[in-house]
Amino acid sequence: MSELFDFQVAGLPMHVLLVHVVVVGVPLLSVLLVVLAAWPAARRALWLPTLIGALVLLGLTWVTVEAGEWLVERVPETPLIEAHADQGDDILPWVIALVVVAALVSALALAERSAARRVTDAEVAAARGVSTPARRSPARVVIAALLLVATVGVGVGAVWTTVRIGEAGSRAVWEGSFSDEPLEDR
């Protein structure tokens, strides 16, 4: 794919620009998903923007990886660049997992919305003298708890992988390329 596109923006490698979206987006999405998994009111309000954001982040992550593969063919080969490039593909499965978690959080929000409508219907029926007990589904409580655990696990894995890849990339760019002391000839 990287042979088909010129991954440059205004003369700069696109990877250098897009990597910041991934470095900020993955931790933000991870934290947001944990909040939504733990807090039903937030889940009801934010499930759709979160799902859309997760899908956009997945697309941008894929483009960032492709742009990185394009860039690695255009810079001198060094052990640090090789280490960073070898780790670059590791982020895609984690972002895919974040999208899956976002879809599951969305499904739970929709199930809760449907259940809330049934409760309202039950209240109307009770007001008319028809008794229909409204109670919270134990299965939904278990699903919500399992989803919270999965969200924390995927979030921690995604953030750790992002940090690991980013650290290797910054070492590849900056290690040995600056002075510990201010330069005198400025």
Secondary structure, 3 states (H helix, E strand, C coil): CCCCCCCEECCEEHHHHHHHHHHHHHHHHHHHHHHHHHCHHHHHHHHHHHHHHHHHHHHHHHHHHHHHHHHHCCCCCCHHHHHHHHHHCCHHHHHHHHHHHHHHHHHHHHHHHHHHHHHHHHHHHHHCCCCCCCCCCHHHHHHHHHHHHHHHHHHHHHHHHHHHHHHHHHHHHHCCCCCCCCCCCC
